[in-house]
Structure formats: structure tokens, C-alpha cells
Amino acid sequence: VGLRINDDRGVERLGMSLQPNGSMVLGFDAPPGTGDDRNRERITIVADEMGGAHIRFLDRRTSEAGRMYLDQQNQVWMQFSDYTRKPPLIRRTGVSGDEVIRPPQ
């Protein structure tokens, strides 16, 4: 089940869907030609099937640049990612403090 809103050129700019697993997803797309057109989504808002939630920000290269999410312990985190670094760098901030995460290569 879903809803798609197109701009005046017929290009999708917003998509809303209820996924088979029970997640509700709302995605906002950038116009064509403003980054990697393989995935023009820039903001995703999700209420997931387990009662969690997240907001995801994609950059013009379609990498996840940031995320705000509710974890399993009901704590909210802001996470910032830089995948241009080798190794990638992820920093998150929450009520309990800051953390730097180095994902495995």
C-alpha cells in the first residue's frame, strides 16, 4: 500500500508506503540532476515494525550522512557518518554521551 506524489514533470518527489513487515516509510526525493540519480531520496522517515523510528539523511552521492534514531532501550541518538574517509568515521551523540564508531572494512 502506498502513495506517490510526482512533480509537474511526472518525476516522483515523495513516496509513502506501508511495507509488508509493518514499517511505515515516508521518502522525500530531490529533483533529477541534483546528485546521483540512481537514488534521489534525501530524507527518509520510518516508524518500524518493532516500535522504533528513524530519520535518515542521504547526501548527493546517496551515502547516509546522518541519522536520528530511537534504539532498543528507547534512547534517541544523532549519528553523523563520513564514508569518504578510509576507514569510514561514524560519530553518534545521545543523552549518555558521544561515541566514535569505526565500522569494519
DOPASE-220051 format. One line per 5 residues: number of its first residue (from 0); their letters; for each residue x negated, y negated, z negated of C-alpha. Coordinates in steps of 0.05 Angstrom, whole numbers. Each point is the difference from the previous one (the first is absolute). Example, Ala and Ser with C-alpha at 12.3 -4.5 7.8 and 13.67 -1.06 7.14 Angstrom:
! DOPASE-220051
0> AS> -246/90/-156  -27/-69/13
END
This chain:
! DOPASE-220051
0> VGLRI> 0/0/0  -29/-68/17  7/-69/28  -46/-34/50  -1/-75/13
5> NDDRG> -33/-23/65  -21/-70/21  28/-35/61  -49/39/45  25/67/-26
10> VERLG> -61/13/-43  10/31/-69  -15/-49/-57  34/35/-58  17/72/-14
15> MSLQP> 38/29/-58  9/74/-11  21/52/-51  -51/56/7  18/74/-5
20> NGSMV> -39/5/-66  44/-55/-31  -47/-59/7  29/-67/23  -49/-37/46
25> LGFDA> 2/-71/26  -54/-20/50  -15/-69/28  -37/-4/66  -44/-54/31
30> PPGTG> 12/-22/71  -37/37/56  -70/-26/15  -15/-22/-72  -44/59/-18
35> DDRNR> -5/74/15  65/14/38  -3/75/-17  30/-20/-68  28/-71/-6
40> ERITI> 29/12/-69  -29/-49/-51  44/7/-62  34/64/-24  46/2/-61
45> VADEM> 17/69/-27  44/27/-55  -23/72/-2  34/66/-15  -33/6/-69
50> GGAHI> 25/-68/-26  -65/-36/17  -10/-59/46  -54/-35/40  -11/-59/45
55> RFLDR> -55/10/52  -37/-53/40  -34/21/65  -51/-45/35  -4/-13/74
60> RTSEA> -44/62/9  56/42/-34  -43/14/-62  32/-5/-68  -27/-65/-27
65> GRMYL> 43/-1/-63  53/36/-39  43/-14/-60  27/64/-31  34/32/-59
70> DQQNQ> -39/61/-25  24/63/-35  -7/-34/-68  44/-58/22  -59/-48/3
75> VWMQF> -4/-51/57  -66/-6/37  -26/-49/52  -50/34/46  -47/-32/50
80> SDYTR> -38/40/52  -58/-15/47  -11/56/49  -51/-40/40  -52/15/-54
85> KPPLI> -40/64/0  21/33/-46  69/-32/-4  16/-41/-61  67/1/-38
90> RRTGV> 13/-44/-60  63/3/-41  26/-44/-56  53/17/-50  20/-15/-72
95> SGDEV> -53/48/-25  -56/-35/39  -39/2/64  -29/61/35  -45/10/61
100> IRPPQ> 12/64/38  -48/29/51  38/49/44  -37/63/21  -32/-5/69
END
